[in-house]
Amino acid sequence: MPFRFVHTADLHLDSPLRSLALRNADLAEIVRGATRQALVRIVDLCLAEEVDALLIAGDLYDGSQTSMNTALFLAGELRRLDEAGIRVFIIRGNHDAQSQVTNELTLPPSVHVFKGRSKAVLAKTLERGRDVYIHGMSFASPHAPESLLPSFQMPAVDAINIGMLHTSLAGSAGHDLYAPCSVADLQAHGFDYWALGHVHQRQVHASEPFVVMPGMPQGRDINEAGSKGVTLVTVTDEGRFSIEERAIGLATFERMNLDLTDVSDWGDMLDAVRNAFLQSRETTAADNVILRLTLTGATPLAWRLRRDADLLQAEIDNVAAGIGGCWVEKIELDCRSPDAETGTAIADPVDELAALVGSDVLPAHGFRQEVRAAVEELLQQLPPDLRQALAPDEAAGERLAFDAGVSGAAEVLAHLHGGAAEGSR
């Protein structure tokens, strides 16, 4: 019989709810329970496939936010594997290192949590007598500026060697540098498979030997968009590896751009939205798809979409509700009037004002300073965690102020345009 295992990482159990879903209680409940449901589905997959082991390459928890209730839920799921004779191998990642309950919970005897010193654990002896060893190493600090690879033991002779490492590799956008190393260094170490964690986007970095970052099994916001899953691995007696991705996530976040060029009727716009939502729903394996919709293009509806943003939100939410398993996280508008797109001479006074705002007001230093001051004042009224999410640094604060100025000007002009259009009837 081959050695089979599921490789996952970065579950971030019970990660605090981000602001994306707060306006919709039903969506908030789905997102709130999604990380737990991902673990349940991973355990279900292990049981259905009758694997030998589950490898969790770090960040089971989500830092200091972890509660004992979270840990007890984890222990309950691991007991299901223990009762089926499936072993579990865990290394701690940078978020686990911040958890206060990491060292306090008693796990089932079939669970091996690697400590801060490299160790090789015999996982199975294949029919022809060849041993399979799992090598792993945790780190007790949320910061690991140096490579951990030199601390790993060399591969066991005449055996199959699988390494577990929580690492940023050479660095990845949106992730702190953690236990950095190169793919070439991992390949040269001599292991047959590297089970990595830390970067939330799936990537198979190499196949000889396999160096696999499985990605997280469940995204938590629009910045973790796309299908999420785990890696199912089969190892033959001869040491040949085959891998396959299995979808796990309860909900998938997706960005959707919809071009409304030449769409002039509100009903036609909603039909276009419905068709796009149906297509997304049909191509998404997860139970739910959560969309950030951006409406683009040159359309006579541009001013009305901005003026009636509340109606637009309600109507599009209603379209999504009629499909089922489809949610709208946010609607962004990037539409332009056809005249602005074609360069037609401006006859409408509101259009002329819009041109002046774009060319003279928005770029002006004084205007940007006033908007920045207003945004900073508003930020002070928000809870610290939301303040940090919106403006983690000075550059993000500048972008937030600029976006606020642009969108605010567009909404005011849209109302002026709408009033002028209605007054001329």
N, C-alpha and C positions, 0 to 999 in steps of 0.2 A: 504494500500500500504506500502511496506517496505521502509526503508531509505537506499539509495544506494549512494555510493561515490567512487571517484577515489583518490587513495593515491599515491603521487609522491614526489620526493625530488631531490636536487642536479642537477638541469638542467644546471647550469653554462652557462647561455645564452651568446653567442658570446665570448666564451672562446678563448683567443689568439691561433692562429694556431701553433701547435707544428712542429718541424722540419721534422717529418716523411713524409710529403706529398709534401715538397717543390720542389722535383725534377720532379714532375708530376703535371702540371697545372690543368688537369681535376680532379685528385684525390684531389688536394688542394681545389678546389671549392666545392667538395662534403663535405669534412670534415669541411670547413669553415661555411657552411650553415646547418650542421647537427643538432646543438643544437636548432636552431630556428625551423627547421622542426619537431623536437621531440615535441616541445610545440604545434605546429599546429596539430600534430597527437593526442596529449593528448586531446586538445579541441574537435577535431573531434570525439574521442571516447566518451567523456562526452555527446556530442550532440546525437550521435547514440544510446547510452545506456539510454538516458534520465535520467541521474543521478540527484540526489538532490544537490550534492556538489562536489567540487574539493578541496582536501587538499594538500597543498604544504609545506612540512616540512623542509624548509630552503634551502639556497644557490640557489636561482633563478638566481642571478648574479654571476659574477666571480671577485669579489673584486674591486680594484681601477681602473681596466681596463674598467669598465662599462661606456658607453656613453649614452647620452640622447636618441640617436637613438635606442639603445637597449631597453630602458625603454618605449619608444613610441610604439615599436613593441609589447612589453608585454601588454601594455594597450589596444592595438587594439585587441589582442586575448582574453583578459578578457572581453572586450565589447561583443564579440560573445556569451560568456556564460551569461553575464548579460541580453542580449536580449532574451535568452532562459529561463530565470528565474532560472538559476543554480548559486548557491552561491559559493564563493571562500573563503577559509580560509588559511591564510599564516602566518608562523612564519619566522623570520629572522635567518639565520645561520651565521657562522663565516665569510664567504665570503661576505654576504650581508652587514655585519657590516662595511666592508671596502669601500663599494660603496658610491660615492659622491652624487648619484642621488636617493638613497633609500628613502629619506625623502622629495624629491622635486616633485614627480610625483603624480598627482591627479588620483586616480583609480575609476572605476565605483562604485556606491553605494552598490552593492551586494558583494563587496570584503571587507573582514575584515582582517586587518593586526594586529596581536597581538603585544602589546607593551612589555615593560620590566617588567610588573607586571602581575602575573597570573590572568586569567579571564576566566569565563565560558560563552559561548554564546549559546543561544537557536537556534538550527539549524532546528528543525522540531518537530511537534507533530504528532505522529502516530495515526491511526484511532481509536485505543482503548484508546486514551488519554495519552499515555506514551510519555514523552518529550525526545528529543535527544539533549545533550549538547556537544559542542566542547570546550575543555580546551586547552589553548595554552599560550606560553610565549616566547618572543624573548629576545635576549641579544644584547646590544648595542656595545659590544666589540668583536674583533676577537679572544679573549682569554677568556675561561671560565674554570678555573682550578678546580672549585668546582661544585658539583652536583646542578642542578636547581630543582630537585624533591621536596625538602622540601618547596619550594616556591609555589608549586601548591596547589590549593584548594582541599578539600576533595570531593569525588563524590557526585553529587546531589542525593537525596534520591528518590527511586522509578522512576528512570530515567536511560536512557542509556548514559554512559559517555565515551567520546572518547578524549584521550590526544594526543597532538602534542608536540614533543620534538626533538631538534637537539642535538645529543649526540654521542660520540664515544663509549658509553657503557663502558666496562672494558678496552677498547683499541683495536686498529686494525692496522695491518701492513700498512704503507703508509699513515696513518692519524694521525694528531695531537690529543693529548688528549683534549677533549672538553666536558664540562658538564658531567663528568664521573658518571656513576651509574651502578648498576647491574640489570640484568633481574629480579632477585628475588625481588629487591626493587620495580621495576615497577609493578610486579604482585601483590605485597602486598598493593599497594596504593589504589586499589579498582576500577580502571577504567576497562571498558569492552574491550577496544582496545587502543593500543598505536601506533600512527602513527609517526614513527621515520624518521630521516634523518641524513646525514653526511657521513656514510660509503657507498662507491660506489658499493659494491657487495651486491646483494639481499640475504636476509636471514630471514626466519621466525623463530624467537628465541623461541617462545612459542605459544600455541594455547588456553590456559585456564588461563587468557585471551590471546588474540592474541597480540603478540609483534612483529611488522613487520618492518624490514628495507627494503624498496622496491628496493634499489639500484638506480643508476642513469638511466635515460631513454635513454641516448645516450653516449657511450664511446667516448673518444677523442684521445686515442692513444693505443698502444699495451699493455700498463700496465693496461688498462681498458677493457680487452678482454672479449669476451663472449656475449651471448644474453642479451639485456637490455629491460626493460619494466616498467610497472606500475602495481599497485595492484587495482583490482576492488572488492569492498566490498559491500555485501548485509546484512542488518540487519532486522530481522523480528520483528513483534509486540511483540513477546515473548522474544526478546533480543538475538536470536541466530544469530551468525555471520558465513558467508561463504565468502571465498576469492578465487580469481583466478588471475593468472598473465597474463597480456596482453602485447605482444611484441609491441614495439613502434619504436625502433631505425631505422634510415635510413641506417646506416652502422654498421656492426659488425666486430670488430677486432678479429683475431684468430691467435694462434701460430700453425704451422704445422711442424711436423718432418717427413721426408721422408727417409726411409732406402734404400740406393742404393747398398747394399751388392750383389756382383756377377753381377751387371749391368756394362757391359764393353763397350757398344755402346752409342754414344752421342744421337742418335735418340731414342733408348730404354729409355734413361734417360728422354728425353722430353715427351715420351709417359706416363711414370710413373707419371711425374709431372701433365700432363693433366688429367689423371684419378683421381689423388688425388684432383685436383682443382674442377673437376666435382662433386665428392662426397661431397665436402665441400659446393659447391654452392647449391646442392640439399637439404642439411640438414639445410641451413641457411634461417630463415624467413625474415631477413632484405633485403632491395633492393640491398645492396652491401655487399660483404665480402672482408675485407682488411687483407691480409695474411702476416705474417712473416714466411718465409720458411727456415727451417734448413735442409740441406742435410747431412745425416749421413751414416755410414757403411763403410765396406772395399770394395773398388772398384778400378779397374785399372784407372778409370777416375779421381782419386783424384787430381793428379798433374795438369791435364788439366783444371779441374774446377776452380782451383786457378789461373792458368796462364791466362786463357781466361775469366776472371771474367766479363769483359765488354760484351763479346759475350753471356755469360750465362745469364746476366741480360736482354739483348735485346731479346733473344730467349724466356725466361720465361715470360717476359712482353707480348710478342706476343701471347703466349699460353693463358695467362689470358684474353687478349683483345678478343680473339676468342670465349671465353665462355660468356662474357657479365656479368656485375655486379660483376666482380672478379678483384681484384687489388693486386699487390705485393708491400708491404711496404718496405721489405728488404729481402735479401738473405744472410743467414749465412752458412758457410761451416765447417763441423765437420767430414770430410771424412778422411779415412786413406788408405794407399796402402795395398793390401792383404798381402804383405811380412811383413809389420810392424805388421799386425794383427796376423799372424801365427807364428812369431818369426823365419822365414826363414833366413838363413845366408845372410848377406849383401854382394853382389858382385858389385853392381853399386856404383861408387864413389860418386855420388850425394846422394844416399841413406845413404852412410857412413857419408857424411858431415851432412845430416839431423839428424842422430843419435847423432853426436857430438854436434850439435847446441842444441838439446833437453836436453842432459845430462850435458853439460859443459857451454854453452854460456848463455842460457835463465835464469838459476838459479843464475848466477854470479851477485854479488852485484854491481860491477862496470858497467856492461851492463845495469842493471835496473836503476841505477842512471842516466846514459846517456840518456836512453829513457825517464825517468821522466822529465829531463831538457828540452828535445825536445818537449814533450807534453805540458809542462807549457808555453814554448815560443809560441807554436801554439795557446793555449787557450787565450793568451793575444791579439791575433789578431781577436778574435771573439767578437760579441756583448755581453754585460753583461748577457742578459737573456739566450742566448744559452750557454754561459760559465757556468752559474749556473745550467742549465739542464744537462750538461755533467759531471760536477764535483762539486756537491754541497758541498762536504766536503773532507777532506784529504783522507779518506778511498776510496771514489769514484775516486779521482785522481790517487791513487795507482792502482786501478783496471783498470782504463782507460789506464795507462801507460803499465801495464802488458799485457793487451789485444792487445795493439798496437805493442808491441814487438813480441808477438806470431804470430799475423796475418801477420806482416811485414816479419818475417823470413819465414813463410810458403809461402808467395807469391814469395819471391826471390828464394827459393828452387824450387818452381814449375816452374819458368821460366828457371832455370838451368836444371831441369829434362826434360822439354819440348825441350830445345835446344839440349841436349844430345841425346834424342830419335830421333829427326829429323836428327841430324848429322850422326847417325848410319845407316840411310836408304841407 
